[in-house]
Amino acid sequence: MKIICLGDSLTYGYGVRRSKVWTKLAQDKLGVEIINEGISGDTSGGMLSRFHNCVYEQKPDMVFIMGGVNDLIAGADLGVVKANIMSMVLQAKARHIEPVIGIPVDIQVENINMGWSELTDFNKISEEIKIYRQWIFKFCKSFNVRYIDFYEKIKNADDENIRMDGLHFNERGNEIIAEIFCSEILPKNPQQL
């Protein structure tokens, strides 16, 4: 079993030792190969442009796709994010790679780095993430795609001091993300592997 995790800084594990990033923790726990193809600052368009090399050429069984928040920070329309996510999911399906979408977590606006807060209105971004989440639910239902709702699951854990800033997670946060991922990523029936 090989899983490619395609994404941005939340997938990459910005600011965290490589041995403590959630993808590494999940690989160790599940005993399957997990390749981290996250790039800090990447957009859904960047992920789409990397899809062939980072996903298809590595011939995984599954691709976990989570991104889009950097697009919104850069001022892209939510429609662009939706189109890029849809394209990656449908390309994966066409190549017999199971796609799973990760629903990004909300932003802690009050903890955003002061320099970053000059880039955009993070309150607006937070609202757009909520709309994006609802679209993911509808899209996944329509196209029979699995998703992991980190937005909802992290919301309940956010009081545990799991972030290093309003966007990124510390080592404890990566442990929680790994726990969520491990509990939902593999089929419930081991014979399906």
Phi and psi in degrees as a GROMACS rama.xvg file:
@    title "Ramachandran Plot"
@    xaxis  label "Phi"
@    yaxis  label "Psi"
@TYPE xy
-127.084  129.375  LYS-2
-120.501  127.697  ILE-3
-98.3636  131.577  ILE-4
-108.06  109.335  CYS-5
-104.737  125.077  LEU-6
-176.447  -156.445  GLY-7
-111.104  -145.977  ASP-8
-64.3537  -29.1629  SER-9
-68.4816  -33.2267  LEU-10
-77.7781  -44.6214  THR-11
-60.1792  -39.0167  TYR-12
91.4027  51.4145  GLY-13
-50.6061  127.251  TYR-14
77.3988  7.16042  GLY-15
-117.733  140.939  VAL-16
-55.4955  140.988  ARG-17
-54.7485  -33.5863  ARG-18
-73.5108  -11.91  SER-19
-111.991  3.75735  LYS-20
-72.124  144.484  VAL-21
-58.2534  -33.3642  TRP-22
-66.1386  -38.3939  THR-23
-68.5524  -42.3214  LYS-24
-62.7505  -41.1276  LEU-25
-66.7773  -40.9232  ALA-26
-60.3545  -45.6377  GLN-27
-62.5326  -39.6268  ASP-28
-73.9436  -42.2026  LYS-29
-84.7435  -23.2768  LEU-30
70.9592  27.6693  GLY-31
-120.102  160.733  VAL-32
-79.2111  122.308  GLU-33
-123.118  121.446  ILE-34
-107.147  122.392  ILE-35
-87.2394  109.995  ASN-36
-111.342  38.2066  GLU-37
-86.6924  143.312  GLY-38
-130.459  121.886  ILE-39
-58.7524  132.747  SER-40
85.0498  -3.59  GLY-41
-70.3349  152.436  ASP-42
-105.759  171.898  THR-43
-64.4591  -31.259  SER-44
-66.7252  -39.3445  GLY-45
-64.8875  -40.2817  GLY-46
-62.8123  -43.2785  MET-47
-62.3863  -41.3387  LEU-48
-67.7055  -24.8761  SER-49
-91.3512  -6.51528  ARG-50
-56.0291  -46.0813  PHE-51
-60.877  -51.5409  HIS-52
-71.8547  -43.9568  ASN-53
-79.9089  -26.2873  CYS-54
-113.609  -69.353  VAL-55
-56.948  -44.3294  TYR-56
-67.1644  -22.1071  GLU-57
-88.8449  -6.15404  GLN-58
49.1131  59.1194  LYS-59
-79.9224  167.066  PRO-60
-80.9685  -28.9928  ASP-61
-146.101  146.889  MET-62
-124.504  127.039  VAL-63
-98.8324  121.91  PHE-64
-117.11  120.6  ILE-65
-144.153  119.622  MET-66
-178.318  -175.649  GLY-67
119.058  -23.5626  GLY-68
-66.8095  -37.7977  VAL-69
-64.5741  -32.5825  ASN-70
-58.0848  -47.0103  ASP-71
-66.0314  -39.8982  LEU-72
-61.166  -37.3058  ILE-73
-79.2318  -4.4399  ALA-74
96.2029  8.98985  GLY-75
-70.4388  151.591  ALA-76
-72.8937  145.176  ASP-77
-59.1349  -27.736  LEU-78
-61.5737  -33.6641  GLY-79
-65.5547  -44.2826  VAL-80
-60.4204  -48.2388  VAL-81
-58.4853  -45.1318  LYS-82
-62.6044  -41.6101  ALA-83
-67.733  -43.0479  ASN-84
-63.0957  -45.4731  ILE-85
-58.7245  -43.8778  MET-86
-62.0832  -44.4974  SER-87
-63.8596  -42.0278  MET-88
-62.973  -46.2109  VAL-89
-70.4446  -33.9418  LEU-90
-64.5379  -41.2741  GLN-91
-61.3327  -48.1209  ALA-92
-60.1971  -40.8495  LYS-93
-63.6096  -25.1416  ALA-94
-102.541  13.8998  ARG-95
61.3803  36.2592  HIS-96
-109.998  125.518  ILE-97
-73.1498  121.618  GLU-98
-90.074  142.076  PRO-99
-132.015  129.751  VAL-100
-98.7542  133.648  ILE-101
-95.2591  127.234  GLY-102
-85.5643  117.634  ILE-103
-61.4307  153.225  PRO-104
-75.5332  161.598  VAL-105
-73.3583  163.678  ASP-106
-91.7713  141.081  ILE-107
-91.5557  90.3519  GLN-108
-56.3839  -38.5701  VAL-109
-68.1117  -16.0543  GLU-110
-108.848  9.53051  ASN-111
-65.0204  138.327  ILE-112
-53.3549  132.956  ASN-113
-55.4333  -40.7986  MET-114
-64.7719  -38.0689  GLY-115
-69.3182  -32.5429  TRP-116
-65.767  -15.136  SER-117
-80.4662  -14.6144  GLU-118
-71.3353  -40.3522  LEU-119
-160.294  175.034  THR-120
-90.3561  100.652  ASP-121
-70.3733  -21.4881  PHE-122
-64.934  -40.8064  ASN-123
-64.9421  -41.7286  LYS-124
-60.7948  -42.2687  ILE-125
-58.3149  -42.24  SER-126
-66.5647  -39.7404  GLU-127
-65.8041  -34.475  GLU-128
-63.2339  -37.7505  ILE-129
-63.0091  -42.213  LYS-130
-66.2133  -42.7445  ILE-131
-59.0273  -43.8335  TYR-132
-58.4222  -45.1156  ARG-133
-64.0561  -38.0625  GLN-134
-64.2225  -40.9419  TRP-135
-59.3429  -42.9261  ILE-136
-55.9873  -49.1028  PHE-137
-65.8732  -44.3388  LYS-138
-61.2115  -47.7236  PHE-139
-63.3465  -38.2436  CYS-140
-65.4879  -43.7266  LYS-141
-66.3181  -35.8701  SER-142
-108.571  11.26  PHE-143
53.4256  56.2369  ASN-144
-117.786  137.213  VAL-145
-79.1145  154.742  ARG-146
-142.671  159.684  TYR-147
-121.306  120.873  ILE-148
-91.0332  79.1775  ASP-149
-64.0809  -30.7849  PHE-150
-53.8475  -52.678  TYR-151
-71.7254  -43.7267  GLU-152
-70.7198  -35.0139  LYS-153
-76.0843  -30.9517  ILE-154
-52.5903  -38.5706  LYS-155
-78.1033  -18.4308  ASN-156
-102.504  -4.77298  ALA-157
-65.9864  -13.859  ASP-158
-84.4572  1.88864  ASP-159
-91.1171  15.1123  GLU-160
56.7478  59.824  ASN-161
-106.824  2.07792  ILE-162
-114.963  150.682  ARG-163
-95.056  -18.2741  MET-164
-158.816  -169.896  ASP-165
-71.5322  -9.42872  GLY-166
-117.586  -36.0016  LEU-167
-110.61  155.999  HIS-168
-105.068  143.55  PHE-169
-81.291  -171.307  ASN-170
-61.0706  -40.5668  GLU-171
-64.0363  -40.3329  ARG-172
-61.5689  -40.5568  GLY-173
-64.7408  -35.2171  ASN-174
-62.1528  -42.4162  GLU-175
-66.8385  -42.6704  ILE-176
-61.139  -42.5985  ILE-177
-61.0046  -42.0018  ALA-178
-60.6172  -45.2738  GLU-179
-63.2354  -48.7439  ILE-180
-57.1965  -49.7059  PHE-181
-62.3701  -34.7476  CYS-182
-73.8034  -16.5577  SER-183
-123.36  -15.3464  GLU-184
-78.389  -38.9454  ILE-185
-88.8606  150.799  LEU-186
-57.8563  148.771  PRO-187
-69.4212  -26.8578  LYS-188
-96.9586  113.11  ASN-189
-57.0898  -24.0162  PRO-190
-69.6671  -14.9101  GLN-191
-77.2756  -12.2  GLN-192
